[in-house]
Amino acid sequence: MRGEPHSGQWLDAKNSLSFKEPVRRKDRTGDIRFTCAKEVSCALESDTSVFTMVFGEPGADLDECRRLTKSQTSHRLPLAAAASGTEICVRHRNGDIALLVIQTKSTAMPDIAFVSADMTVWRQAG
């Protein structure tokens, strides 16, 4: 199964990512949102998807993301430990699976915090 690559996805407090397009939306109704509160760490959140961070060697693929997200139930992933190059597997409830690779993260100032990532989507791969 071949993944759809989408580079340079930018998330901040005003937009979201959608699995359907998959592009950045100018509102907060997409599947993946970035939140950053002053009292807690910044995180990725979703009502429709679960997340898991990939540890170890880079180069996660569809099979690894399937395995890592199979029993995952968390709809929130804190990004405190995430740095450039961090891989995150995402499973949408419709069966789509994505791999996000963080390119840049700026969370020191919550009011202007953001994360940019490359995204590969495998349709109905779950």
Secondary structure, 3 states (H helix, E strand, C coil): CCCEEEEEEEEECCCEECCCCCCEECCCCCCEEEECCCCCCCEEECCCEEEEEECCCCCCCHHHHHHHHCCCCCCEEECCCCCCCCEEEEEECCCCEEEEEEEEEECCCHHHCEEEEEEEEECCCC
